[in-house]
Each structure stands twice: as structure tokens, then as C-alpha cells.
Amino acid sequence: MGKRRSSRELTIKFLYQYEFNEGNFKNQIKSFLEQNSSEGEVGDFMKELVGSILEQIEEIDEIVQKYSDNWV
């Protein structure tokens, strides 16, 4: 599996976990990367993706709500 694909999969897993856990973002992502043995390019790209998504989360949520029936 390619490094970027691995990064994208880890991004989805992290965002799901992050949604349900409270606490310091930096500690959570550091712990997640350690647990998933994701350092170097994979971890760096994953952090970049997560950061971009979280910066735009309100816009993303609006788009999802607009096109999803019965979205809660």
C-alpha cells in the first residue's frame, strides 16, 4: 500500500477517534501516530491532512448537511 493511501486511511481513523475523545489535540495525534507506528512521511502527510480538514470542518459539515437526507 502506498504512503499517501496509508496517510489517508489513518486520517479517517484519527478523525473518527478524535470526534469521540476530549483532550489536547497535539497529545491525541502524537499518541495515535505512536500506536499506529506512523512516523516519517506517512505521519507528516496525515498531520497535514488532519489540519486542513479541521480548519475547514464547518464548511465540510455544511456541504454534508446540504446533500444528506435526514442527516443528524
ROTI-527625 format. One record per residue (C-alpha): residue number from 1; residue in one letter; x, y, z. Coordinates in nm, 2 decimals, m for minus. Example, Ala and Ser with C-alpha at 12.3 -4.5 7.8 and 13.67 -1.06 7.14 Angstrom:
BEGIN
(1,a,(1.23,m0.45,0.78))
(2,s,(1.37,m0.11,0.71))
% end
This chain:
BEGIN
(1,m,(0.00,0.00,0.00))
(2,g,(0.13,0.35,m0.09))
(3,k,(0.23,0.60,0.17))
(4,r,(m0.03,0.85,0.07))
(5,r,(m0.31,0.59,0.08))
(6,s,(m0.19,0.49,0.43))
(7,s,(m0.19,0.85,0.54))
(8,r,(m0.55,0.90,0.41))
(9,e,(m0.67,0.58,0.59))
(10,l,(m0.50,0.69,0.91))
(11,t,(m0.66,1.04,0.87))
(12,i,(m1.01,0.89,0.86))
(13,k,(m0.94,0.67,1.16))
(14,f,(m0.79,0.95,1.36))
(15,l,(m1.08,1.19,1.28))
(16,y,(m1.33,0.93,1.39))
(17,q,(m1.14,0.87,1.72))
(18,y,(m1.09,1.25,1.77))
(19,e,(m1.47,1.31,1.73))
(20,f,(m1.54,1.09,2.04))
(21,n,(m1.25,1.18,2.26))
(22,e,(m1.18,1.50,2.45))
(23,g,(m0.84,1.64,2.53))
(24,n,(m0.54,1.80,2.38))
(25,f,(m0.52,1.77,2.01))
(26,k,(m0.14,1.75,2.00))
(27,n,(m0.13,1.48,2.26))
(28,q,(m0.40,1.28,2.08))
(29,i,(m0.24,1.29,1.74))
(30,k,(0.10,1.21,1.89))
(31,s,(m0.04,0.91,2.07))
(32,f,(m0.23,0.80,1.76))
(33,l,(0.08,0.81,1.55))
(34,e,(0.28,0.61,1.81))
(35,q,(0.01,0.35,1.84))
(36,n,(m0.01,0.31,1.46))
(37,s,(0.37,0.31,1.41))
(38,s,(0.33,0.60,1.17))
(39,e,(0.63,0.82,1.16))
(40,g,(0.81,0.99,0.88))
(41,e,(0.63,1.07,0.55))
(42,v,(0.31,0.89,0.64))
(43,g,(0.27,1.06,0.97))
(44,d,(0.37,1.40,0.83))
(45,f,(0.12,1.38,0.55))
(46,m,(m0.15,1.26,0.78))
(47,k,(m0.10,1.56,1.02))
(48,e,(m0.12,1.79,0.72))
(49,l,(m0.45,1.63,0.60))
(50,v,(m0.60,1.64,0.95))
(51,g,(m0.50,2.00,1.00))
(52,s,(m0.66,2.10,0.67))
(53,i,(m0.98,1.92,0.74))
(54,l,(m1.02,2.06,1.09))
(55,e,(m0.95,2.41,0.96))
(56,q,(m1.24,2.37,0.72))
(57,i,(m1.47,2.15,0.93))
(58,e,(m1.76,2.39,0.94))
(59,e,(m1.77,2.42,0.56))
(60,i,(m1.74,2.05,0.52))
(61,d,(m2.03,1.99,0.76))
(62,e,(m2.25,2.24,0.57))
(63,i,(m2.18,2.06,0.24))
(64,v,(m2.26,1.72,0.40))
(65,q,(m2.59,1.86,0.55))
(66,k,(m2.69,2.01,0.22))
(67,y,(m2.66,1.69,0.03))
(68,s,(m2.77,1.44,0.30))
(69,d,(m3.13,1.35,0.37))
(70,n,(m3.21,1.31,0.74))
(71,w,(m2.86,1.40,0.85))
(72,v,(m2.83,1.45,1.22))
% end
